[in-house]
């Protein structure tokens, strides 16, 4: 990034509009801003509204980044929770909207012109647009470096005839990228959805966009650190590991600012204060994973019968995108005994560093993996899809800090 003497450097950050992508990039943006660099954080109008609604008035007043938005290109009545519909719309509209925004900002203040754009690799096509404006493009990968390395391996897999045009592996085989990395088996590659080939085609398209953006960008930033994924980092020459991206790594004045799209229920912290040290099972499956009602019934009863205090994050749509129904009498029993606390969303980093947490039952999303690992909390792994399956291998086989749960077991 070129910096002109006497002028304040200005970076624009643009995540894919989903919780798991917004969280790490907004943390990075606030960290960059602590170094005296102006950061404009751009997302869609829908996501920006959710971000602002999750923040207190105090946080809004002291934030060190500028939050702004562009349209997602969808009609007002369309469902913004359908990430694939948003993705398709952004492909056609985001480049133009972002170009117009950058031109408007640069014309308004010649001393704070945007000279660098950090864009999520899944929407990496926007880097072509900004480079035409003379702005340097940098790609940001919110998943593990191992996942990114597998994505960059796609051209070779196609050349060798090991995957078809939809990303389906043509044989039952193991893919090894390095002797020191856990291997991938057929259904574990990030884009693989064998029961829904249409969905798989969309994810494979995202992977191809990621691959092109990673090669196009001068630098590729990833929420990891070299000591954690050295073998994977060595596979990508232009990679910069800039993690772990944690609130505790940001200046304390801004570390309390919310990066979540959901309002956090902080009452769980006072509940944790009343629990014995290392006793609580923390259960959270991120913003996307869903389960059948039967699975949730069994989980609820299992937590109750464990006899251990538990904090369970239950999103409103956790039961296959529908509201969860708890087993008869479950809420009354755990409420009266005080053994359980259920919230719709939790301040996860604060929870994980609380003295009462004993383990983390997780979907193994990369943000949760990095946060739990950084806080020294052991895992119980119940991955849902995509990179989570390989993250589980990291946790259980490579780092040996967790155990698997067999979702098909009794």
N, C-alpha and C positions, 0 to 999 in steps of 0.2 A: 504494500500500500504506500503510495507516494504521499508524503506529508510536506506541505509548503510552510516554510518558516513564518511564524506570526499568525498562522491560521489554524483553527482548531480542527483536528482530524474528526471525521464523521463517518460512522459505519451504519449501514442498514442491515438488519437481521430479518429473515423471512422463513418461518418454519412451515412445515406441512400442518394444516389446521386440525390437529388431533392432540389429545392430552399428552400422550407419550412422546410426542415430538416437540410440543410447545414447552414443556417443563425444562428439559435440559438446555434448550437454546435461550430461554429467557434468563436462566441462571448464568449462562455464559455472558449474555449481554450485560447483566448487572455487574458481573465481575470485570468485564472490559471497561465499563463506565467508571469504576473506582480508580482507574488509571488516568482520568482526565480526558477521556475520549467520549465524544457525544455518540450515543447509540439511539437510533430510531428503530423500534421493534414493530414490524408490520405483520398483521395477520388479517384474516377475513373479518367482516363486520360482525358476524355471528360469534366467532371465537373471542373477538375483542370485547364484546358485550359481556360474555361469560367471565372473562378475566377480570373486568372492572367490577362486576357484581360480586365476585369472590373476595375482593379487597376492601378493607376498611377505609373510611375517609382519611384516617391518619396515614395509612400506607400510600394511598393515592397522592397525598400531599407531599410525601417525602421521597417518592420513587426517583431513582437516578437515571432512568431511561424514559424516552418519549414513546408512548403507546399510540399507534394510529392503525388505520384499517383501510382495506380495499374491498370492493364487492367480490363475491364468489361467483357471480355470473348466473346464479340460479334464480328462478322465479320465486317470489315471496312465499308461496304456499308449499314449496318443496321441502323435504326432510333433510335438514343439515346434519342429522346424526348418521346418514348414509354416506360413509367416507368415500365409497367408490363413485357415487354420483357427484360428490364435491370434487373428487380427483379429476373426473372426466371434464367437468366444467372449467376447472382451473387450467387444464391443458390448453383450452381455447381462449381464455380471458386474462389469466394472471400476468402474462408477459406484457401485454399492453397497459394494463392498469399500473403495474409496477414501474414501467418506463415513464408514464405520465407523472406518477408521484415523485420519482427521482428528479425529473426535469423541473417540476414545480418547486421542490425543496431547494434545488441548486440555484434557481433563478431568484429565490426569495432572499438568500443570504450568501454572498460570494465568499465570505470568510468561513463558512461551515458547509461547504459542498461535500456531498457524499462521494467518497473515493474508493469505498470497498463495500461489497454486498456479501453477506454470509447467508447462503441459501441451503435449506434442507436438500439432501441428495435425491430424495424422492420427487422433488419438483425442480430438479436441476436444470431443466430446460430454460428457466428464467435467466441463467447465467449467460446464455447467448444474447439475450436482450440487453442486459446491463453492460456487457462488454462492448456493444455497439456505441454506448454512451461514453466510452473511455473509462469505465469503472471496473476495478479489479474484482473478479469473482472468486469466492472461496466456498467450498462445499463443506457441509456439516453432516456427519453421520451419527444419528442418535442410538444406533445399535452397537453391538460389540465389533471389534476389529475383525474377529474371526468370521462373523456374519458378512461383513463387508468384503473380506478376502474371498469368500465363497461366491459372492455376487460378481466380483471382478474375474472370477474363474469361468464365467458363463461362456465367453467366446471359445475357450479351449474345449469345454464340454461339448459345444455344438460342433466344433471342428472334428472332434474324435467320434462324433455320432453317438454320444452317451445321453443326450437329451434331444427331444424333438422340438418343433416350432412353438409348442405350448409349454415347454419346460418340463415335460414328463420324462423321467429317466427311463431309458429303453431296456434296462436290465436290472435285476436285483443285485446290487453291488454296494460297495463301500467307497466313499470318496475321501481320500487323504490329501490334505494340502501340505502337511508338515508332520514329521514324526512326533513332534511335541504338542500337536493339537489333537483334541478329541475328533475322531472321524465322524462323517455324516453317513447315515444309511439312507435308503431310497426315499422314505417319506419324511425325512428330517430337514431337507433343504428348505430354505426360508419361504420359497414361493409355492411349495407343494401342498395341494388340497385334492387328494385322490378321489374324494367323494363329491367334489364340486369342481368340475373342470373349467366352468365359466369363471368361477372365482379364482382358480389357479391361473387362468390366462391373464386376468387383471393384475394379480400379484407378480406374475412373470414380466409383464409390461413395466411395472414399477421397478423391478430389478434391472431391466435393460436401461431404463432412464437413469437409475442410480449408477450403473456401470459407466455410462457415457459421461455423466456429470463428474464422476470421480477422476476420469482420465482428462477431462477438459480443464478442471480447476488446477490452479498453481499449487494450492494447499488443500489438504483434506483433513478437517478437524474431527476428532472422535472423543466421546466421553469415556475415556479409559486412561490408564497410565502404563508405561512401558513394562514395569516390573510385573504387572498383572497379565499382560498379553504379549510378552516379548516375541514369541514365535510368530504370532499373527502380524505384529507391527513390522517385523523384518520382511514381510512379504509385500509391503506397499511403500515404495520409495518416498512418495510425497505426503505421507501421513504425519500429522502432528497430534500425539496424544495429549489432550488438555484437561483430563479428568483427574480425580473424580469431581464432577460438578455437584457440589453440596452447598447448602446455605451457609454452613459453618465456615466455608472458604471465602465467603464474601464479607466485606466490611460490615461490622455488627450493626451499623446504622441502617443498612438495607437488607440484612439477612432475614428479617421477619416478614418482608414483603411476600405476598402469596404469588406462587407460580402455577397454582392449580386452577382448573376451570370449574371446580366445585367448591362451595363454601365448606371449610373445614370445621368439624365439630370438636372444639377444644375441651369440652367437658370430659372427654376420655382421659385427659392428662391428670386431672384431679382424681379420677377413679384409679388410674395407675399408681398415684402417690400412696394409695391405701393398700396396695398389694405387696406381698413379700418379694424380696429380691430374686430375680431370675426365675419367676414362677409363671409368668403370663404367656399364653400362646397368642401371638398376634396373627390374625388371619386377614389377608387382603389380596385380591386378585386383579388389581389394576382397573383400568377404565374400559376395557373392551371384552375381556373373557366373560363367558356365560356358562351356566350349567343347567342340567335338567332339574326339575322340581324334586325328583327322587334323589338325585345326588345331594342336593341341598338339605333334604330331610335327614339323610344319613349323616351328613357333616354336622348338622345341628345336634343330633342325638349323640354322635361320637364326642363332640366337644363337651356336652353335658356329662356324659358317662366317664370322661377322662378324670373328672374331679379336679381339674386344674382351672384356675381363672383364665378367661379368654377375652380378648378384644377382637371383635369381628366387624369388618367393614362390609356392609351389605348395601350395594347400590340398588336403586329402585328397579333396575331392569336386569338384575343378576340371573333371574330364572328365565333363560332363553328370551331375553328382551321384555319379559313381563315382571310384574311385581312378585316378590317372594312371599310365599305363604309358609309360615312356620308350623311345625308339628303341634298338635293340640296340647295346650298347657305349657309349651316350651318357654314362651316369654315370661309367663307368670312364675314358673319355677326358678329360672335363672335370675329373674328380677328380685324375687323374695330372698333367695340365698345369697345374692350379690356376687355369684360366681362368674357372671358374664356381663359384658357391656357391648351393645350393638350400636353402631353409628353408620351414617350413610357415606361419610368421607372423613378421613383422619389426617392430621398433620404428620405425615409418615416419618419424616426425619426426626422430629421430636419424639415420636413414639419409639422408634428404633434405638435411640440413644438413652431411653429411660432405664433406670436400674432394675425395674421390675420385669422387663421383657426377657423371656427365656428362650423362645424360638420364633421363627417367622414361617408360617404356612403361606407359600407364595406361588403365583403363576409363573415366576421366573422371567418377567419382563426385565429388560436391561437396566432401566432406571431403578427398579426395586432391587435387582441383583447388586448393583454398585452401592446403593444405600445400605443394604443389609450387611454386605461384606465390609464396608467402611466402618460400620458401627460394631463389628465383631459379633453379629448375631447368627447363630446356626439356622439352617434352612430345613424345612420340609417342602419338597418340590411337587407341585401339581401343575405342570405346564399345560397351556391351552392350544397354542398354534405358533406357527412361524418360527422366529429365532429362539423362542422360549424353550424349544426342545433341545437345542444345542447348548443354551445357557445352563440347562439342567446337567448336561454332561460336564460342563466346566465345574459346576458347584459340587457334584457328587464324585466325579471321576478324577478331575484334574486337581482341584483345590481341596477336595475332601472336607468340605464344611457343611454338608447336608446329606439328607436321605431322600430317596424317591418314595412317592406314593403311587401305588398301582391303581389307576382309576377303574380298571376292570375287575379288581379283586373284590372279595367279600368284605 
